[in-house]
Amino acid sequence: MNEVFKQIPLYRFIMFCNETAMNKTVLDCGAGGDCPPLSLFSEYGYLTHGIEFNTNQLEEANKYANKKNQNLNIEQGDMRKLKFEDESFSFVYSYNSVFHMTKEDVSKSINEMKRVLKKDGLFFVNFLTTSDFRCGQGVDIGENQYEQMDDDIPVIHSYFEEWELEKYFEDMEILYKEDRVLERIYEGEKIRQGFIDYIVKKI
């Protein structure tokens, strides 16, 4: 039985990717964790590459890949300064990752991911919004940016209003945009999360 990956919005992204005539090269920025979605792309015949800043998350992803006998090509890297050449990949995505930094660094990362994307290539990225239950918590560093604790480690989270995000895609064609507010049970409590997902095309 095929595995169902928990990063559900990426199923929509791979559907868009599969409908193009682009060659199947994909880059995941923030590719670590115990269930790396690059494995899904590998199952669909994509040549995968990934970068992960956190060494523990990188180790988890590579353990998973080894267990499935997949070569996902995930290595340590920083999405703010990608080592790849211009227009190296047909598809680039960053799922639940880019907002773990200041808005200044978010802008750098978006520009880098756009740089390594081929013309006519597709890009998926999602952002936390101010509708999220954690917006306003933690150490305020300005403009809806907060230092918050994740697993007892201080992490910066940036939260966005919808109008803040359009500037990133003025030079691209927006194919899909979804403003999501969801409620779920987490550690016994109901929480409310806010995201905006984008699938855009480089023109």
C-alpha positions in Angstrom: 0.0 0.0 0.0 1.4 3.4 -1.0 2.2 5.8 1.8 0.0 8.9 2.3 2.2 11.9 3.0 1.0 14.4 5.6 2.0 17.5 3.6 -1.4 17.5 1.8 -1.1 20.8 -0.2 1.9 19.3 -2.1 -0.4 16.8 -3.8 -2.0 19.7 -5.5 1.4 21.1 -6.5 2.6 17.8 -7.9 -0.7 17.6 -9.9 0.2 21.0 -11.5 3.8 19.8 -12.1 2.6 16.6 -13.8 0.5 18.6 -16.2 3.5 20.5 -17.6 5.9 19.4 -20.3 8.9 20.4 -18.1 11.6 17.9 -17.3 11.1 16.4 -13.8 13.7 18.2 -11.7 12.6 19.4 -8.3 14.2 21.3 -5.4 12.7 21.3 -1.8 13.9 24.1 0.4 13.4 22.9 3.9 13.5 19.2 3.0 14.2 17.7 6.4 12.1 15.8 8.9 10.9 12.2 9.5 8.5 12.2 6.4 10.3 14.2 3.7 7.8 15.0 0.8 10.6 14.6 -1.7 9.9 10.9 -1.3 6.5 11.5 -3.0 8.2 13.3 -5.9 10.7 10.4 -6.2 7.8 7.9 -6.4 6.5 9.9 -9.4 9.8 9.7 -11.2 11.2 13.1 -10.3 15.0 13.8 -10.0 15.0 15.3 -6.5 17.2 17.7 -4.6 16.7 19.2 -1.2 18.4 21.5 1.2 17.9 21.6 5.0 19.5 24.0 7.4 18.9 22.0 10.6 21.3 19.1 10.9 18.9 17.0 13.1 16.1 17.4 10.6 18.6 16.5 7.8 19.6 13.3 9.6 15.9 12.3 10.0 15.2 12.8 6.3 18.2 10.8 5.2 17.3 8.0 7.6 13.8 7.9 6.0 15.3 7.9 2.5 17.7 5.1 3.4 14.8 3.0 4.8 12.9 3.4 1.5 16.0 2.9 -0.6 15.6 6.3 -2.2 18.3 8.7 -3.2 16.6 12.1 -2.4 19.8 14.1 -2.6 19.1 16.1 0.6 22.1 18.1 1.9 22.7 20.9 4.4 22.0 24.3 2.9 20.5 27.7 3.4 17.6 28.9 1.2 18.8 32.5 1.7 21.8 31.6 -0.4 21.4 28.6 -2.7 24.5 27.1 -4.2 22.7 26.2 -7.4 23.0 27.9 -10.8 20.3 30.1 -12.3 17.4 28.2 -13.8 18.5 24.8 -12.5 15.1 23.3 -11.6 11.8 22.9 -13.3 10.0 22.9 -10.0 10.9 24.5 -6.6 8.9 24.4 -3.4 9.2 25.3 0.3 6.5 23.8 2.5 6.0 25.1 6.1 9.6 26.4 6.1 10.1 29.9 4.8 8.3 31.6 7.6 10.8 30.3 10.2 12.9 33.5 9.7 12.6 37.2 9.7 10.7 38.9 6.9 13.9 40.3 5.5 15.3 36.7 5.2 12.0 35.5 3.8 12.4 38.0 0.9 16.0 36.8 0.3 14.8 33.2 0.3 12.0 33.9 -2.2 14.3 35.7 -4.5 16.8 32.8 -4.4 14.2 30.2 -5.1 12.9 32.2 -8.0 16.4 32.6 -9.3 17.1 28.8 -9.5 13.7 28.1 -11.1 13.6 27.7 -14.9 11.5 29.8 -17.2 7.9 28.4 -17.2 8.8 26.5 -14.1 6.4 26.2 -11.1 7.0 27.3 -7.5 5.0 26.4 -4.4 5.4 28.3 -1.2 3.2 28.8 1.9 3.2 31.5 4.6 1.8 31.8 8.1 -0.9 34.5 8.4 -2.0 36.8 11.2 -5.1 34.5 11.6 -2.8 31.9 13.3 -3.4 31.4 17.0 0.3 32.0 17.8 0.5 35.4 16.2 1.2 37.9 19.0 2.8 35.4 21.3 6.4 35.4 22.3 9.1 38.1 22.0 7.9 40.8 19.6 10.6 41.8 17.1 8.3 43.9 15.0 6.0 43.7 12.0 4.2 40.5 13.2 7.5 38.7 13.8 8.0 36.9 17.0 10.6 34.7 18.7 8.7 31.7 20.0 9.6 28.3 21.5 9.4 25.2 19.4 10.3 22.1 21.3 12.1 24.3 23.9 14.2 25.9 21.2 13.7 29.6 20.3 12.5 30.0 16.7 11.5 33.1 14.8 8.1 33.0 13.1 6.9 35.6 10.7 3.1 36.2 10.2 1.8 37.9 7.1 -1.3 39.9 6.0 -2.4 38.9 2.5 -1.4 42.3 1.0 2.2 41.8 2.1 2.7 38.7 -0.1 1.6 39.9 -3.5 4.9 41.8 -4.0 6.8 38.5 -4.1 4.9 37.4 -7.2 4.5 40.6 -9.3 6.9 39.1 -11.9 5.2 35.7 -12.0 1.8 34.2 -13.0 -0.3 33.1 -10.0 -1.9 29.8 -10.9 -3.4 29.0 -7.6 -3.8 30.8 -4.3 -5.5 29.6 -1.1 -6.0 31.4 2.1 -6.5 28.6 4.7 -7.8 28.8 8.2 -8.0 25.4 9.9 -8.8 24.1 13.4 -7.4 20.9 14.7 -6.6 19.1 18.0 -2.9 19.4 18.9 -1.6 18.0 22.2 -5.2 17.7 23.5 -6.2 21.3 22.7 -8.0 22.9 19.8 -5.8 25.2 17.9 -6.4 27.6 14.9 -3.8 27.9 12.2 -3.7 30.3 9.3 -1.8 29.8 6.0 -1.7 31.2 2.5 -0.5 28.8 -0.2 0.8 29.9 -3.6 1.5 28.0 -6.8 3.1 30.4 -9.3 4.7 30.2 -12.7 8.0 31.9 -13.8 7.4 34.0 -16.9 
